[in-house]
Amino acid sequence: MDPRCHNRPQEDDSRPGTSQDDPYRNQDIYRKKRKCRFSAEEQEILVKEVTEHQHQLFTTSNLPISRREAIWQQIVDKVNSVAEERRTVTECKKRWHDCKRRTKEKMARNRKAALQTGGGSPAHQEALDHMEEMVAAVIPE
């Protein structure tokens, strides 16, 4: 089983309320299962495709919403071609926004460290990885 998945079956029945005569013992079946995390390959495809289509997706052009949604669906189809679990447009959009937010936060910490008294040392700055560099390239300054 994939270690990134959070929906592993519960094998421990020693918890309170799990006895056979407990009427609420099947309550766990109603909980929403979490999907596996995005793999590095899925995330790389997502970032690559969104950066290629960023002008169409995020600018205030006259592009109809239906066309933007079609572009997102194409991106999701490419992500799903390598995914272990099917992803939705909403999940991919959320993952993109999370990547963008984390990259912005890292860039802000680096900018803050560089502006410290004495110029800040490069040792206090966090290096951006390959995908963060791609995301940073499309973030407006």
Solvent accessible surface area in square Angstrom, and as a share of the most:
residue,aa,sasa,rsa
1,M,169,0.75
2,D,29,0.15
3,P,107,0.67
4,R,67,0.25
5,C,13,0.08
6,H,74,0.33
7,N,54,0.28
8,R,122,0.45
9,P,89,0.56
10,Q,124,0.55
11,E,156,0.70
12,D,77,0.40
13,D,102,0.53
14,S,94,0.61
15,R,81,0.30
16,P,133,0.84
17,G,45,0.43
18,T,25,0.15
19,S,62,0.40
20,Q,142,0.63
21,D,124,0.64
22,D,27,0.14
23,P,116,0.73
24,Y,152,0.58
25,R,105,0.38
26,N,81,0.41
27,Q,103,0.46
28,D,46,0.24
29,I,121,0.61
30,Y,174,0.66
31,R,158,0.58
32,K,192,0.81
33,K,128,0.54
34,R,158,0.58
35,K,76,0.32
36,C,7,0.04
37,R,143,0.52
38,F,29,0.12
39,S,26,0.17
40,A,72,0.56
41,E,100,0.45
42,E,5,0.02
43,Q,31,0.14
44,E,77,0.34
45,I,37,0.19
46,L,0,0.00
47,V,0,0.00
48,K,93,0.40
49,E,9,0.04
50,V,0,0.00
51,T,26,0.15
52,E,107,0.48
53,H,41,0.18
54,Q,62,0.28
55,H,121,0.54
56,Q,68,0.30
57,L,9,0.05
58,F,83,0.34
59,T,46,0.27
60,T,141,0.82
61,S,50,0.32
62,N,156,0.80
63,L,46,0.23
64,P,79,0.49
65,I,133,0.67
66,S,83,0.54
67,R,94,0.34
68,R,53,0.19
69,E,70,0.31
70,A,40,0.31
71,I,0,0.00
72,W,11,0.04
73,Q,78,0.35
74,Q,86,0.38
75,I,1,0.00
76,V,2,0.01
77,D,71,0.37
78,K,97,0.41
79,V,0,0.00
80,N,17,0.09
81,S,91,0.59
82,V,53,0.31
83,A,22,0.17
84,E,123,0.55
85,E,47,0.21
86,R,166,0.61
87,R,15,0.05
88,T,68,0.40
89,V,30,0.17
90,T,103,0.60
91,E,50,0.23
92,C,0,0.00
93,K,57,0.24
94,K,124,0.53
95,R,56,0.20
96,W,2,0.01
97,H,85,0.38
98,D,25,0.13
99,C,10,0.06
100,K,50,0.21
101,R,111,0.40
102,R,115,0.42
103,T,2,0.01
104,K,92,0.39
105,E,77,0.34
106,K,32,0.13
107,M,31,0.14
108,A,46,0.36
109,R,119,0.43
110,N,26,0.13
111,R,123,0.45
112,K,146,0.62
113,A,9,0.07
114,A,41,0.32
115,L,142,0.71
116,Q,94,0.42
117,T,145,0.84
118,G,83,0.80
119,G,45,0.43
120,G,25,0.24
121,S,42,0.27
122,P,114,0.72
123,A,94,0.73
124,H,133,0.59
125,Q,69,0.30
126,E,71,0.32
127,A,91,0.71
128,L,40,0.20
129,D,78,0.40
130,H,122,0.54
131,M,37,0.16
132,E,33,0.15
133,E,92,0.41
134,M,44,0.19
135,V,2,0.01
136,A,18,0.14
137,A,86,0.67
138,V,30,0.17
139,I,14,0.07
140,P,117,0.74
141,E,179,0.80
